[in-house]
Amino acid sequence: MIKIKLFIFIFVLSLGNLSYAVTPDYEALFKKSIASKRLAYNKFGLVLLKKNLKGEWVKVLSSKEKEPMVPASLSKIITGVALLESYGIHEKVPTYLYVDQKPKKSEVLGNLYIKGHGDPTFVTEKLWLLLNELDLWGVKKITGNLVLDDTVFDQNFLEAGRKKWNQRAYNASISGLPVNWNSVRVRFLDASTKRAVTDPVNPYFDLKIKSNLRRSASVDLRGFPEKELVTINYGKDVQDKEKSVYRRVVSPRKSFQSQVLKMFRDRGIKISGKIIWSKTPKTAVELGKVESPPMSEIVKLMMKYSNNFIADSMVKYADNRIRGASGVYDQGIKTIIKGVGKAYSFKNPWNFVSASGLSTENKISAQDLANLLKELMLKPYYPEFLVSLPISCTDGTLKDRICNKIKGTVRAKTGLLAGVSSLAGYAKGAGGEDYIFTFIYNGRNGDQFGARQTFDRFLERL
């Protein structure tokens, strides 16, 4: 009788732990999550790792895991890891103010120099702080030239998959002395009066506001020798609420120069000489500087919002740091590849020509990306890397995604190009299980949105 009771007790106990004994059919679950009949399962590169009760990572789903595929903005994982691995979490990027000699009697005797080092986070507020050094000296006149130095990078503004005539801000030109992400923000303030402005105000932009009302607001930007013409059309979508539209500036040099000169005029500072774009001499005396946030924050800004401008700027920064010469993109890519190699050695063939992922020439396997994410958990900078990832239903590019369950259960990098959708990161299952995943879809243009919905459905069902 005792043996029978013991058997029944063990049998009932095993039923209570059935969830741990039965392995879900993850492949069937993924196929069930596919959002459209147009999407073929064999177009997905998939890896899903699950931590078991022993703390080991076990592969529970894989499909075409070793095949190199276009990762889109998952490429920024490579870039971010390389930057953290090579420069640590504390390094900052400076922008300097130099003079030929210290100011005397409210004058800069000789030239004033503004030298950039490619800080991708340099905005109007930082420019104001930098020029505030002149106010501290009481400067009202520069007797020489204003020299603007962007020679830290070469003069190839459009590289790594960027298209010359694309006006979108994600396609912003890369330069050594940028301001405001080399983009312009147009704010639709009031539909009744057709009021719109650039923010911040910059006389380089000549606004032309059309009186006709369209279905949706639009901004068209064209470059001319002296200014850029911004044509603004009000739309029904901005009748009751304010809206902002961002566009890539045609000439980053002219945009920066115009912003600087406006600040000089606002301060009542006169320039006797010319405005010159040239190299700062080694004999120049430092008058002041401003710095970027630490590298961990630069990576976070790049990852959270999938900022192409930051990713590709830091490639040229990496090359300049190595060679001391003007940063060249192709050389910087070699430095990025070497940097990520310190964290993980890729097992499958891969190709990496674009740090932002704009180029379809980038090819990476789902297996390697998943294994890289696993290896990063052992790195001292892993907390900073994890914090840089968008959080589901909370912020960044995942702010409005994966919201049908408890929000914040997924931290992952997103990717999207024509015919490409991708997602890779870390997730918590409904029972508290830990997952690492890499999902990549390469198919027809237009299908990327269904693939993105498929990824979200699958993760919600975990």
Backbone hydrogen bonds, N-H to C=O, Kabsch-Sander energy under -0.5 kcal/mol:
donor,donor_aa,acceptor,acceptor_aa,energy
5,K,1,M,-2.4
6,L,2,I,-2.3
7,F,3,K,-2.1
8,I,4,I,-2.4
9,F,5,K,-2.4
10,I,6,L,-2.2
11,F,7,F,-2.4
12,V,8,I,-2.5
13,L,9,F,-2.3
14,S,10,I,-2.1
15,L,11,F,-1.6
16,G,12,V,-1.6
17,N,13,L,-0.9
18,L,15,L,-1.5
20,Y,17,N,-1.4
21,A,17,N,-0.9
22,V,18,L,-2.3
26,Y,24,P,-1.3
29,L,25,D,-2.0
30,F,26,Y,-2.5
31,K,27,E,-2.6
32,K,28,A,-1.9
33,S,29,L,-0.9
33,S,30,F,-0.6
34,I,30,F,-0.8
34,I,31,K,-0.6
35,A,450,G,-0.5
39,L,36,S,-1.4
40,A,38,R,-0.5
43,K,40,A,-2.0
44,F,41,Y,-1.7
45,G,440,I,-3.3
46,L,44,F,-0.6
46,L,63,S,-2.7
47,V,438,T,-1.7
48,L,61,L,-2.4
49,L,436,I,-3.4
50,K,58,V,-3.1
51,K,434,D,-2.1
52,N,50,K,-0.5
52,N,56,E,-3.0
55,G,52,N,-2.0
58,V,50,K,-3.1
58,V,56,E,-0.6
60,V,48,L,-2.7
60,V,58,V,-0.5
61,L,48,L,-1.2
63,S,46,L,-2.0
67,E,64,K,-1.0
69,M,364,I,-2.2
74,L,71,P,-1.7
75,S,72,A,-1.8
76,K,73,S,-1.7
77,I,74,L,-1.7
78,I,74,L,-0.7
79,T,75,S,-1.8
80,G,76,K,-3.1
81,V,77,I,-2.4
82,A,78,I,-2.3
83,L,79,T,-2.2
84,L,80,G,-2.3
85,E,81,V,-2.8
86,S,82,A,-2.3
87,Y,83,L,-2.6
88,G,84,L,-1.3
91,E,87,Y,-0.7
95,T,290,V,-2.3
96,Y,115,K,-2.7
97,L,288,G,-2.8
98,Y,113,Y,-2.8
99,V,285,V,-2.2
100,D,111,N,-1.1
104,K,107,E,-2.4
107,E,104,K,-1.2
108,V,141,K,-2.7
109,L,107,E,-0.8
110,G,108,V,-1.0
112,L,145,N,-2.5
113,Y,98,Y,-3.1
114,I,147,V,-2.4
115,K,96,Y,-2.1
115,K,113,Y,-0.5
116,G,114,I,-0.6
116,G,149,D,-2.5
117,H,94,P,-0.5
118,G,176,G,-2.0
122,F,119,D,-1.4
126,K,123,V,-0.7
127,L,123,V,-1.9
128,W,124,T,-2.3
129,L,125,E,-1.9
130,L,126,K,-2.4
131,L,127,L,-2.5
132,N,128,W,-1.2
133,E,130,L,-1.3
134,L,131,L,-1.4
135,D,131,L,-0.9
136,L,132,N,-1.8
137,W,133,E,-1.1
138,G,135,D,-1.1
139,V,134,L,-2.6
140,K,106,S,-3.0
141,K,106,S,-1.1
142,I,270,K,-2.8
143,T,108,V,-2.6
143,T,141,K,-0.6
144,G,108,V,-0.5
144,G,110,G,-2.1
146,L,274,K,-2.6
147,V,112,L,-3.2
147,V,145,N,-0.7
148,L,146,L,-0.6
148,L,276,I,-3.2
149,D,114,I,-3.0
149,D,147,V,-0.5
150,D,148,L,-0.7
153,F,150,D,-1.6
154,D,327,G,-2.2
157,F,155,Q,-1.1
159,E,157,F,-0.6
162,R,159,E,-1.0
166,N,163,K,-1.3
167,Q,165,W,-0.6
169,A,246,Y,-0.7
171,N,168,R,-1.8
172,A,169,A,-1.8
174,I,157,F,-2.3
175,S,173,S,-0.5
180,N,122,F,-1.6
181,W,122,F,-0.6
182,N,179,V,-1.3
183,S,180,N,-1.8
184,V,247,R,-2.8
186,V,184,V,-0.6
186,V,245,V,-3.1
187,R,185,R,-0.6
187,R,197,V,-3.0
188,F,186,V,-0.5
188,F,243,K,-3.0
189,L,187,R,-0.9
189,L,195,R,-1.8
190,D,195,R,-1.6
194,K,190,D,-0.6
195,R,190,D,-2.3
197,V,187,R,-1.8
199,D,185,R,-2.2
205,F,202,N,-2.1
206,D,204,Y,-0.6
206,D,228,E,-2.8
207,L,205,F,-0.7
208,K,230,V,-2.8
210,K,208,K,-0.6
210,K,232,I,-3.0
214,R,212,N,-0.6
214,R,234,Y,-2.8
218,S,233,N,-2.0
220,D,231,T,-2.6
222,R,229,L,-2.3
224,F,227,K,-2.3
228,E,204,Y,-2.3
229,L,222,R,-2.5
230,V,206,D,-2.6
230,V,228,E,-0.6
231,T,220,D,-3.2
231,T,229,L,-0.7
232,I,208,K,-2.9
232,I,230,V,-0.5
233,N,218,S,-2.4
234,Y,210,K,-0.6
234,Y,212,N,-0.5
234,Y,232,I,-0.5
236,K,214,R,-1.9
237,D,215,R,-0.7
238,V,235,G,-1.6
239,Q,236,K,-1.3
243,K,188,F,-1.0
245,V,186,V,-2.4
247,R,184,V,-2.2
248,R,167,Q,-3.2
249,V,182,N,-1.9
255,S,251,S,-2.1
256,F,252,P,-2.2
257,Q,253,R,-2.8
258,S,254,K,-2.4
259,Q,255,S,-1.8
260,V,256,F,-2.3
261,L,257,Q,-2.5
262,K,258,S,-1.9
263,M,259,Q,-1.5
264,F,260,V,-2.0
265,R,261,L,-2.4
266,D,262,K,-2.5
267,R,263,M,-1.4
268,G,264,F,-0.7
268,G,265,R,-0.9
269,I,264,F,-2.8
270,K,140,K,-2.3
270,K,268,G,-0.5
272,S,142,I,-3.0
272,S,270,K,-0.6
273,G,144,G,-2.2
276,I,146,L,-2.7
276,I,274,K,-0.6
278,S,148,L,-1.2
278,S,276,I,-0.8
284,A,281,P,-1.6
285,V,99,V,-3.5
287,L,97,L,-3.6
288,G,97,L,-1.6
290,V,95,T,-2.0
292,S,93,V,-1.7
295,M,91,E,-1.2
296,S,89,I,-1.9
297,E,294,P,-1.2
298,I,294,P,-1.9
299,V,295,M,-2.7
300,K,296,S,-1.7
301,L,297,E,-2.6
302,M,298,I,-2.1
303,M,299,V,-2.6
304,K,300,K,-2.9
305,Y,301,L,-1.3
306,S,303,M,-0.6
307,N,302,M,-1.6
308,N,306,S,-0.8
311,A,307,N,-1.8
312,D,308,N,-2.6
313,S,309,F,-1.9
314,M,310,I,-2.4
315,V,311,A,-0.7
316,K,312,D,-1.3
317,Y,313,S,-2.0
318,A,314,M,-2.1
319,D,315,V,-1.8
320,N,316,K,-2.4
321,R,317,Y,-2.3
322,I,318,A,-1.3
323,R,319,D,-2.7
324,G,320,N,-2.3
327,G,152,V,-3.6
332,G,328,V,-2.3
333,I,329,Y,-2.2
334,K,330,D,-1.2
335,T,331,Q,-1.3
336,I,332,G,-2.2
337,I,333,I,-2.6
338,K,334,K,-2.1
339,G,335,T,-2.2
340,V,336,I,-2.5
341,G,337,I,-1.5
342,K,338,K,-0.6
342,K,339,G,-1.1
343,A,340,V,-1.2
344,Y,340,V,-2.1
346,F,344,Y,-0.7
351,N,363,K,-2.5
362,N,359,S,-1.0
363,K,351,N,-2.6
364,I,69,M,-2.8
367,Q,65,E,-2.7
369,L,365,S,-1.9
370,A,366,A,-2.2
371,N,367,Q,-2.4
372,L,368,D,-2.3
373,L,369,L,-2.2
374,K,370,A,-1.7
375,E,371,N,-2.5
376,L,372,L,-2.1
377,M,373,L,-0.6
377,M,374,K,-1.0
378,L,375,E,-1.8
379,K,376,L,-1.7
382,Y,379,K,-1.7
385,F,381,Y,-2.2
386,L,382,Y,-3.1
387,V,383,P,-2.1
388,S,384,E,-1.1
389,L,385,F,-0.6
389,L,386,L,-1.1
392,S,410,V,-2.9
393,C,398,L,-2.4
393,C,401,R,-1.1
394,T,391,I,-1.9
395,D,391,I,-1.8
397,T,304,K,-1.8
398,L,395,D,-1.4
399,K,396,G,-1.4
401,R,398,L,-1.7
408,G,392,S,-1.3
409,T,406,I,-0.8
411,R,426,Y,-2.6
412,A,390,P,-1.8
413,K,424,A,-3.0
415,G,422,S,-1.7
417,L,420,V,-2.4
420,V,417,L,-2.2
421,S,441,Y,-1.7
422,S,415,G,-2.2
423,L,439,F,-2.4
424,A,413,K,-1.9
425,G,437,F,-2.1
426,Y,411,R,-3.0
427,A,435,Y,-2.0
428,K,409,T,-1.8
429,G,433,E,-2.8
430,A,462,L,-2.2
432,G,429,G,-1.9
435,Y,427,A,-2.5
436,I,49,L,-2.1
437,F,425,G,-2.2
438,T,47,V,-2.3
439,F,423,L,-3.1
440,I,45,G,-2.3
441,Y,421,S,-3.1
442,N,43,K,-2.0
443,G,419,G,-3.1
447,D,444,R,-1.9
449,F,446,G,-0.7
451,A,447,D,-2.1
452,R,448,Q,-2.0
453,Q,449,F,-1.9
454,T,450,G,-1.9
455,F,451,A,-2.2
456,D,452,R,-1.9
457,R,453,Q,-2.5
458,F,454,T,-2.4
459,L,455,F,-2.2
460,E,456,D,-2.2
461,R,457,R,-1.4
462,L,458,F,-0.6
462,L,459,L,-0.8
